[in-house]
Amino acid sequence: MTAWGPAVEGLGSLLACCRGERTFSVPLDLPAPFFPEAMASDTLPGMKSKEIVALRESLGWSLAALGRALGVDTKTVWRWEVGQAAPYPRHQEQLEELRETLSDERADRPGHPSEADAGAGTASG
């Protein structure tokens, strides 16, 4: 058998399956998908999946809205949120900027203690 033998045999099986001449059975005891711990988003530096969910919900945005803001697909945002993938560094930076903007907006709301208010309360006279 040549080096191409297994590939040719596999293509022949695939064609037979496509023509309905052959079927494949799948065992029910398949192992879990390969997903090494090193690839899990919660083990990588940067914003974690739960933090991304919390940020998006704090903004009141849908998966699609966050995806549009970051220039990625809705499915990509979903993968980040469930921990199947981690944002690229440029997207991590954008997420951090959104979080900072949200924090700044909350600090500017009436009734929210600002740093100046906190400092004024500690001065003794």
N, C-alpha and C positions, 0 to 999 in steps of 0.2 A: 504494500500500500504506500502511496506517495504521501508527502506532507499535506497535500490537498485532500486526501481521502476522507478524513472526518468532516471537513467542511462540505464536500460534495455530498456525502451521505446525509448530513444535516439538512442541506437544501432539498435533497430528494424527499426527505421525510416531511419537510415543510410544504412542498408542493403537493404531496399526496394528501396532506391534511387539508389544504386549501381546496383541493378538488373533491373533498368528501370521501376519499378512499381510505382514510386512516383517522383515528381519533386518539387523543391523549387523555389519560386519566391523571388527576392530580391527587396525591395522597392528602388525607385530612390532617395528618400530624406534621405539617410543615413547620420548620423552625421560624422564630420571630425574624422579621426583616433585619438585615445587617445595618446596624446603626451604632457605630462605636461611641463610647462615652466621650472621647475626645472631640467628637463632632457635635455633641448636644449643645444647643445654644446656651443652656444654663451653666455650662462649664467654661465658656469662653468669656474673655473680658468684655466689658460694655454693658449696655442695658439688657436685662434679662427678659424672658418671655412674659412673665407676670407684670413686669414694669411697663412693657409695651402695651399690654392690654389696659392697664390702669391709666396710662397716658392717653390712649385713644378714647377711652370712656370718659375721662375728665374733660377732654376736648369736645365730647358729644359727637364724635365722628364715627362713620361706618368704616369697615375695612377698606372699602373702595375709596372713600374720601382720604384716608391716610395714605393709601397707595398712590393716589393722584398727587398728593402734596409731596411725596418723596420720589415720584417718578418710577414706581414699581407696580407690578400687577397685584390685584386683590389677593390672589392665591399666595403670592410671596409674603404679604403681610400676615396672612393666616398661618403660613409655615413658621414665621417668626413667633407668633403668639402661642402656638402649640409646641414649640421647641424643636421642630424638625429642621430648622435652619436658623442661621444667625445673620443679622444684617451686615453688609459690607461696612468697612470703616467709614466711608462717606455717608452711608445711611445712619450709622450710629451717631455721627456728628449732627446730622439733621434732626434725629430724634432728641438728642441732648438740647439742641437749640429750641425745639418745640417745648421741651420740659421747662427750660429756663424762661421762655416767653410766658408760659402758663403760670409759673411761679411769680413772675413780675406782675402779671395781670391780677393775680389774687392779692398780692401785696398792695396794689393800688386801689383796691375796692374800699369803699367807705366801711368803717367799722372793723377793718382788719388792722391789727397793730403793726405799725411800721417800725423800722429801726430807731427813728427819731423819737417816737413815743416811748419805746422801751428804754432808751437812754434817759429820757426826761423823768421817768418814774423812779430811777435809781439815784438821782441826785439828792443830796441832803442839804438842807438849808438852814 
